[in-house]
Amino acid sequence: MQNKPVNTELYAHTLLIVVTLLAASGWLFSKFVISAMTPMFFLAIRFVISGLMVGGLKPRQVLSTSVRKRRRALMTGCLLGVQTAVWGAGLLLSEGLGAGAFLLSLSFLLIPVTGLFFGYRAKRHTWISVAIAVPGLVCLALRNGFVLVPSDILFLVSAVLYALYFNVNGKYCSDIPPVTQTCLQLISAGTICFVTYLVTEQSATQSVSEVWQWLVLSIVLATCLRFFFLLKAQSMSPEGQGAIVMTLEPVWVAILSAWWLNESLNTMALTGMAIIFLALVVNAIGSLLAGRKQKLAALGQPPIV
């Protein structure tokens, strides 16, 4: 009987490792797809189809959700769509994926910082993590000289927007069933990308037949299956321990990029990525300890020293 919680925790963490691998593979799939399709057209197809597939799991639940809740999910999805569009533009301009993944991973640190605008008080470990991450960001910026390349700027903006989306989603969509929330937000995000496509890419040629297999993998594995496993793991992983596992995503992206795309990173870039990874780990461990302390306080037990 005592092995059950341990097995459940191990299963949840295993699922989260799979989630990070699926998320990392999504970067690779996307890079292959935009070699023959424009980013906004690809993202529009990816998110709308994924949203419909998720909604197809529980169509009655989606349709029975109140109009007010559906409206909130769609509006929040618009913010996700803007963030995704900025990410797609950065992906198009980037020569590799490793540095971009670490820049986007800064959103984990920015979530509590942007939460200040929603009345959230950032913990001490968050500010320590941000302070650690700043030199890493500087190292990544200096890898190309004393300037941030356009793709780096777009990834940073995308990280800020994702952190903002996370807080907005938590504030306005926490009472919406996960399937309904995911379905409507993905469709809304895809619609934003489609509108962007009509404005900026409509005259471009799309060669879907050349990359259809990468498109399918991006939809099925990197979006639908990833979100399904993530929701399942989050419901099983206690005290936010999954945050530590999730820091693996940019590491996998860097490894896959070096393996498949032959991306080579100089010492400055590797140093920056290592420092940012350290900041992510410090933040994750701090969140874990804070969660345990809060749980012990609720139980009336003394905190672990």
C-alpha positions in Angstrom: 0.0 0.0 0.0 2.9 2.4 0.7 4.3 1.9 -2.8 1.2 3.4 -4.5 2.0 7.1 -3.9 5.6 6.5 -5.0 4.5 4.7 -8.1 2.0 7.4 -8.9 4.7 10.1 -8.5 7.1 8.2 -10.6 4.5 7.7 -13.3 3.7 11.4 -13.3 7.3 12.4 -13.6 7.8 9.8 -16.4 4.9 11.4 -18.2 6.4 14.9 -17.7 9.7 13.7 -19.2 7.7 12.4 -22.2 6.0 15.8 -22.4 9.3 17.7 -22.5 10.5 15.4 -25.3 7.3 15.9 -27.2 7.6 19.7 -26.7 11.2 19.7 -27.8 10.3 17.6 -30.9 7.7 20.2 -31.7 10.5 22.7 -32.3 12.2 20.3 -34.7 8.9 19.4 -36.5 8.0 23.1 -36.8 11.4 24.0 -38.2 11.0 21.3 -40.9 7.5 22.4 -41.7 8.3 26.1 -42.2 10.9 25.2 -44.8 8.0 24.7 -47.2 5.2 26.6 -45.5 4.9 30.1 -44.0 4.9 30.2 -40.2 1.4 31.7 -39.7 -0.3 29.3 -42.2 1.4 26.4 -40.5 0.5 27.5 -37.0 -3.1 28.2 -38.1 -3.5 24.7 -39.4 -1.8 23.1 -36.5 -3.8 24.8 -33.7 -7.2 24.8 -35.3 -7.0 21.0 -36.2 -5.5 20.3 -32.7 -8.3 22.2 -31.1 -11.0 20.3 -33.0 -9.3 17.0 -32.1 -9.2 17.9 -28.4 -12.8 19.1 -28.5 -13.8 15.9 -30.2 -12.9 14.0 -27.0 -15.8 15.6 -25.1 -18.0 17.5 -27.6 -20.9 17.6 -25.2 -18.8 19.2 -22.5 -17.6 21.9 -24.9 -21.1 22.7 -26.1 -22.6 22.6 -22.7 -20.1 25.1 -21.2 -21.7 28.5 -20.6 -21.4 31.2 -23.2 -19.6 33.4 -20.7 -16.9 30.8 -20.0 -16.5 30.0 -23.6 -16.0 33.7 -24.4 -13.3 33.9 -21.7 -11.5 30.9 -23.1 -11.6 32.4 -26.6 -10.3 35.8 -25.5 -7.5 34.2 -23.5 -6.7 32.0 -26.6 -6.3 35.2 -28.6 -3.4 36.2 -26.3 -1.9 32.7 -26.8 -2.3 33.2 -30.6 -0.3 36.4 -30.5 2.4 34.7 -28.4 2.5 31.8 -30.9 2.7 34.1 -33.9 5.7 35.9 -32.4 7.3 32.6 -31.6 6.7 31.4 -35.2 8.3 34.6 -36.6 11.3 34.0 -34.4 11.5 30.4 -35.5 11.6 31.4 -39.1 14.5 33.9 -38.6 16.5 31.6 -36.3 19.5 29.7 -37.7 19.3 27.1 -34.8 17.0 26.1 -32.1 19.0 25.7 -28.9 19.5 29.3 -27.9 15.9 30.1 -28.8 14.5 27.4 -26.6 16.5 28.6 -23.6 15.3 32.2 -24.2 11.7 31.1 -24.4 12.2 29.0 -21.2 12.7 32.3 -19.4 8.9 32.4 -19.3 9.1 30.0 -16.3 10.8 32.8 -14.4 8.7 35.6 -15.8 5.4 34.0 -14.8 5.6 35.1 -11.2 7.1 38.5 -12.3 4.2 39.3 -14.6 1.9 38.0 -11.9 2.7 41.1 -10.0 0.2 42.9 -12.2 -2.5 40.5 -11.0 -1.8 40.9 -7.3 0.6 37.9 -7.1 3.6 38.4 -4.8 6.8 36.9 -6.2 8.7 34.6 -3.9 12.4 35.3 -2.9 13.6 32.3 -4.9 12.0 33.8 -8.0 14.0 37.0 -7.8 17.2 35.0 -7.1 16.5 32.9 -10.2 15.9 36.0 -12.3 19.2 37.5 -11.0 21.0 34.2 -12.0 19.4 34.2 -15.4 20.4 37.7 -16.4 24.1 36.9 -16.9 23.0 33.9 -18.9 20.9 36.1 -21.1 23.8 38.4 -21.6 26.1 35.5 -22.6 23.5 34.4 -25.2 23.2 37.9 -26.5 27.0 38.2 -26.8 27.4 35.0 -28.8 26.9 37.0 -32.0 28.7 40.1 -30.8 27.3 43.0 -28.9 23.8 42.8 -30.3 20.7 40.7 -30.0 19.7 39.1 -33.3 16.1 39.6 -34.4 15.1 36.0 -33.6 16.4 36.4 -30.0 14.3 39.5 -29.6 11.2 37.7 -30.9 11.8 34.7 -28.6 12.2 37.1 -25.6 9.0 38.9 -26.5 7.3 35.5 -26.9 8.5 34.5 -23.4 7.0 37.6 -21.9 3.7 37.1 -23.7 3.6 33.4 -22.6 4.2 34.4 -19.0 1.4 37.0 -19.3 -0.9 34.4 -20.9 -0.2 31.9 -18.1 -1.4 34.5 -15.5 -4.4 35.6 -17.5 -5.4 32.0 -18.1 -5.1 31.2 -14.4 -7.2 34.3 -13.4 -10.0 34.0 -15.9 -10.1 30.4 -17.0 -9.4 28.3 -13.9 -13.1 27.3 -13.6 -13.4 26.1 -17.2 -13.1 22.3 -17.8 -9.7 21.5 -19.3 -11.0 19.9 -22.5 -13.2 22.9 -23.2 -10.5 25.3 -22.3 -7.8 23.7 -24.4 -10.2 23.2 -27.4 -11.4 26.8 -27.5 -8.0 28.4 -26.8 -6.2 26.4 -29.5 -8.9 27.2 -32.1 -8.8 30.9 -31.0 -5.0 30.9 -31.2 -5.1 29.3 -34.7 -7.6 31.9 -35.8 -5.3 34.7 -34.8 -2.5 33.0 -36.7 -4.8 32.7 -39.8 -5.7 36.4 -39.7 -2.0 37.2 -39.5 -1.4 34.9 -42.5 -4.1 36.7 -44.5 -2.4 40.0 -43.8 1.2 39.1 -44.2 1.6 35.8 -46.0 -1.3 35.4 -48.4 0.7 35.8 -51.5 3.3 33.2 -50.5 3.4 29.7 -51.9 2.6 26.8 -49.6 4.0 23.4 -50.3 2.0 21.3 -47.8 2.7 18.0 -49.8 6.4 18.4 -49.2 6.2 18.4 -45.4 2.8 16.8 -44.6 4.4 14.1 -42.4 6.1 16.7 -40.2 2.8 18.6 -40.1 1.0 15.5 -38.9 3.6 14.8 -36.3 3.4 18.4 -35.1 -0.4 18.2 -34.7 -0.7 14.7 -33.2 2.5 14.4 -31.1 3.7 17.9 -30.3 0.3 19.4 -29.7 -2.5 16.9 -28.9 -0.6 14.1 -27.2 1.6 16.6 -25.4 -1.3 18.5 -23.9 -3.1 15.3 -23.0 0.0 13.9 -21.1 0.6 17.3 -19.5 -2.9 17.6 -18.1 -2.7 14.0 -16.8 0.7 14.4 -15.2 -0.2 17.7 -13.6 -3.1 16.1 -11.9 -0.9 13.4 -10.4 2.4 15.2 -9.6 2.3 16.5 -6.0 3.5 19.9 -4.7 4.6 21.2 -8.0 7.5 18.7 -8.3 6.9 18.5 -12.0 8.4 22.0 -12.4 11.9 20.5 -12.0 11.3 17.9 -14.7 9.9 20.6 -17.1 13.3 22.4 -17.1 14.5 19.6 -19.3 12.6 20.9 -22.4 15.3 23.5 -23.6 18.0 20.9 -23.0 16.2 18.4 -25.3 15.8 21.1 -27.9 19.5 21.9 -27.9 20.4 18.2 -28.1 17.9 17.5 -31.0 19.1 20.7 -32.8 22.7 19.6 -32.6 21.8 16.1 -33.7 19.3 16.8 -36.6 20.3 20.3 -37.7 24.0 20.0 -37.0 23.8 23.2 -34.9 27.1 24.2 -33.4 27.2 26.6 -30.4 30.2 28.5 -29.2 31.5 28.7 -25.7 29.6 31.9 -24.9 26.3 30.4 -26.0 26.8 27.2 -24.1 27.7 29.2 -21.0 24.6 31.3 -21.3 22.4 28.2 -21.7 24.0 26.5 -18.7 23.4 29.6 -16.5 19.8 29.9 -17.6 19.3 26.2 -16.9 20.8 26.7 -13.4 18.3 29.6 -12.9 15.4 27.3 -14.0 16.5 24.6 -11.6 16.9 27.1 -8.7 13.4 28.4 -9.4 11.9 24.9 -9.6 13.5 23.7 -6.4 12.4 27.0 -4.7 8.8 26.4 -5.8 8.9 22.8 -4.6 10.2 23.8 -1.1 7.7 26.6 -0.9 4.9 24.2 -1.7 6.0 21.7 0.9 6.4 24.5 3.5 2.8 25.7 2.8 1.5 22.2 3.0 3.2 21.5 6.4 1.9 24.9 7.7 -1.6 23.9 6.7 -1.2 20.6 8.6 0.2 22.4 11.6 3.6 20.7 11.4 6.9 22.5 11.8 8.8 23.3 8.5 11.6 21.1 7.4 15.0 22.8 8.1 
